[in-house]
Amino acid sequence: MTRVAVNGATGRMGTTVIETAADRGLEVVVGFDVEAGEVSGVPVVESDDIAATLDEYEVDVVVDFSIPASTLPLAAACAETGTALVVGTTGFDEDEMASLKDASERTALLKATNFSQGIQVLQRLVGEAVATLDDYDLELMETHHNGKVDAPSGTANTLLETVQKERDVDPVYGREGHAPREDDEIGVFARRAGDIRGEHELILAGNDEVLSLSHRAEDRGVFAAGALDAADWLDGRDAGWYDFGAVVDA
């Protein structure tokens, strides 16, 4: 059985990962967070030496849902110990992404902005639709719970990247006042309210019709299950940079 550690163990996603692990056939043996404690019987440590803790608990894979400042030292420790790492944290800048890439040269690292199988399919449909309807106007919208920090969401940015692979468009983040639409733009909008798990929609409008491609997560358990599936798939693989699409296709 794959032995898993969870970084950000007391957060919304970390707790859900711990609670979901047994159903996916994995064992969570330790968690990391800013304060020591326990989540569903799993010890949570505030480790000054992450590498030593990974060795002590014989961790095979770490699942990370935290913040970039917490992920980076974790990635370095995983690279040092050869522990595989699944990263669900978003909001990295270019230098931080480079650090993750460096870590992947020494251990298996899988990063995704979203661990929903449906979102993976949505990305592929978005690419096909944007390439086919190449003169339609584009608008991208996302909605999340009121505690989400980064905006737009990592998933929205991934969808935007998918669009930009097919069309030369510039993002316009919201509109205000006199703001006529330009042909080479895509509107990007972020909404925050309540406990919404995650909604993403791309609309393509033109030729007197509108095509809407959307996805809505009903429960954050879908992301936990996907991350755990990724952890199980990643265990034992060679050092390198992996993406969730390979897990969905496996």
C-alpha positions in Angstrom: 0.0 0.0 0.0 1.3 3.4 -1.0 2.3 5.4 2.1 1.3 9.1 1.7 2.1 12.3 3.6 -0.2 15.3 3.2 1.1 18.9 3.2 -1.5 21.4 4.4 -3.1 18.6 6.3 -5.5 20.8 8.4 -6.8 22.8 5.5 -10.0 22.1 3.5 -8.4 20.0 0.9 -5.8 18.4 3.1 -8.4 17.2 5.5 -10.5 15.8 2.6 -7.5 14.0 1.2 -6.9 12.3 4.6 -10.5 11.3 4.9 -10.7 10.0 1.4 -7.4 8.0 1.3 -8.6 4.7 2.6 -11.4 4.6 0.0 -8.7 4.9 -2.7 -6.5 2.2 -1.3 -3.8 4.4 0.1 -2.5 5.0 3.7 -1.9 8.5 5.0 0.9 8.1 7.6 1.7 11.8 8.5 0.6 15.3 7.8 2.5 18.6 7.7 1.0 22.0 8.8 1.8 25.2 10.7 0.7 23.6 13.9 1.1 20.0 15.2 -2.0 18.0 16.0 -4.1 15.2 14.5 -6.6 14.8 11.6 -8.7 11.7 11.6 -6.1 9.7 13.5 -3.2 10.9 11.4 -0.4 12.7 13.2 0.2 16.2 11.9 3.7 17.6 12.6 5.3 21.0 12.3 8.6 19.7 11.1 11.8 21.6 11.2 13.4 18.8 9.1 11.0 17.7 6.4 13.4 15.2 4.9 14.0 13.5 8.2 10.2 13.2 8.8 9.8 11.7 5.3 12.4 9.1 6.1 11.0 8.4 9.6 7.5 7.7 8.3 8.8 5.9 5.2 6.7 8.1 2.9 6.4 7.1 -0.7 4.4 10.1 -2.0 3.5 13.5 -0.6 0.2 15.2 -1.6 0.5 19.0 -1.3 -2.4 21.4 -1.0 -1.0 24.4 0.7 0.7 27.7 -0.4 3.8 28.2 -2.5 5.9 29.3 0.5 5.2 25.9 2.0 5.4 23.8 -1.2 8.9 25.0 -2.1 10.9 23.7 0.9 8.8 20.5 0.7 9.8 20.0 -2.9 13.4 20.5 -2.0 13.1 17.8 0.8 11.3 15.4 -1.6 14.2 15.9 -4.1 16.7 15.2 -1.4 15.0 12.0 -0.3 13.7 10.8 -3.6 10.1 11.0 -2.4 7.5 11.5 -5.1 5.4 14.7 -4.9 1.9 15.6 -6.1 1.3 19.3 -6.1 -2.2 20.8 -6.1 -1.1 24.2 -4.8 -1.6 27.1 -7.2 -0.4 30.7 -7.4 3.3 30.1 -8.2 5.2 32.8 -9.9 7.8 32.1 -12.6 10.8 31.7 -10.2 8.8 29.4 -7.9 7.7 27.3 -10.9 11.4 27.1 -11.9 12.2 25.7 -8.4 9.6 23.0 -8.8 11.0 22.1 -12.2 14.5 21.8 -10.6 13.1 19.5 -8.0 11.5 17.3 -10.7 15.0 16.6 -12.0 15.7 14.5 -8.9 12.3 13.1 -8.1 8.9 12.3 -9.7 6.7 15.4 -9.5 3.2 15.8 -10.8 1.6 19.2 -10.7 -2.0 20.0 -11.6 -4.2 23.0 -11.1 -7.2 20.7 -10.9 -7.5 17.0 -10.2 -11.0 16.5 -11.7 -11.2 14.1 -14.6 -14.0 16.2 -16.0 -11.7 19.3 -16.1 -9.2 17.3 -18.0 -11.8 16.5 -20.6 -13.0 20.1 -20.6 -9.4 21.3 -21.4 -9.4 19.1 -24.5 -12.8 20.2 -25.6 -11.8 23.9 -25.1 -8.8 23.4 -27.4 -10.9 21.8 -30.1 -13.7 24.3 -29.9 -11.4 27.4 -30.0 -9.4 26.0 -32.9 -12.6 25.2 -34.9 -14.6 28.4 -34.1 -11.6 30.6 -34.7 -13.6 33.9 -35.1 -16.0 33.6 -32.2 -15.7 35.9 -29.2 -14.4 34.2 -26.0 -15.2 34.8 -22.3 -13.9 32.8 -19.4 -15.6 32.7 -16.0 -14.8 30.9 -12.7 -16.5 30.8 -9.3 -15.1 29.6 -6.0 -15.7 29.7 -2.2 -15.2 32.9 -0.4 -11.9 31.7 1.2 -10.0 31.1 -2.1 -6.9 33.3 -2.2 -5.8 33.4 -5.8 -7.8 34.9 -8.6 -8.3 33.9 -11.3 -8.1 30.3 -10.2 -5.3 28.0 -11.3 -7.7 26.0 -13.3 -9.0 29.2 -15.1 -5.4 30.1 -15.9 -4.8 26.6 -17.3 -7.9 26.9 -19.5 -6.6 30.3 -20.6 -3.3 28.8 -21.6 -5.2 26.1 -23.5 -7.1 28.9 -25.4 -3.9 30.8 -26.1 -2.3 27.8 -27.7 -5.0 28.0 -30.4 -5.7 31.7 -30.6 -3.6 34.9 -30.2 -5.8 36.6 -27.6 -5.0 38.8 -24.6 -6.8 38.4 -21.3 -8.9 41.3 -20.0 -9.6 40.8 -16.3 -13.0 42.3 -15.7 -14.4 45.4 -17.3 -15.4 48.7 -16.0 -16.7 52.0 -17.5 -16.3 52.5 -21.3 -14.8 49.2 -22.4 -15.6 48.2 -26.0 -14.6 44.7 -26.8 -11.5 44.2 -29.0 -11.3 41.3 -31.5 -8.1 39.9 -29.9 -9.2 39.7 -26.3 -10.8 37.2 -23.9 -12.6 38.4 -20.8 -11.6 36.6 -17.6 -13.8 36.9 -14.6 -13.5 35.6 -11.0 -16.4 35.3 -8.5 -16.1 34.4 -4.8 -19.1 33.4 -2.7 -20.1 31.0 0.0 -18.8 27.5 -0.1 -18.8 26.9 -3.9 -16.4 24.1 -4.7 -15.5 25.2 -8.2 -17.2 26.3 -11.4 -15.6 27.1 -14.7 -17.2 28.1 -18.0 -15.9 29.2 -21.4 -18.4 30.7 -23.8 -17.8 31.1 -27.6 -20.2 33.5 -29.2 -20.6 34.4 -32.9 -22.7 33.6 -36.0 -25.9 34.2 -34.0 -25.1 31.3 -31.6 -23.4 30.7 -28.3 -21.5 27.6 -27.3 -20.9 27.1 -23.6 -18.4 24.6 -22.2 -18.6 24.3 -18.4 -17.8 22.2 -15.4 -19.0 22.3 -11.9 -17.6 20.3 -8.9 -20.3 19.2 -6.5 -17.9 18.2 -3.7 -14.2 18.8 -3.1 -13.9 15.1 -2.6 -13.5 14.8 -6.4 -10.3 16.7 -6.2 -9.0 14.7 -3.3 -9.8 11.4 -5.1 -8.0 12.6 -8.2 -4.9 13.7 -6.2 -4.8 10.3 -4.5 -5.1 8.5 -7.8 -2.2 10.7 -9.0 -0.2 9.7 -5.9 -0.8 6.0 -6.5 0.1 6.4 -10.2 3.3 8.4 -9.4 4.7 6.0 -6.8 7.8 4.3 -8.1 8.2 6.4 -11.3 11.4 7.9 -12.4 12.3 11.5 -11.7 10.6 13.9 -14.0 7.7 16.3 -14.5 4.3 14.7 -14.9 0.7 15.9 -15.5 -2.7 14.7 -14.4 -3.7 14.0 -18.0 -1.4 10.9 -18.0 -3.2 9.6 -14.9 -6.7 10.1 -16.5 -5.5 8.3 -19.6 -3.9 5.4 -17.8 
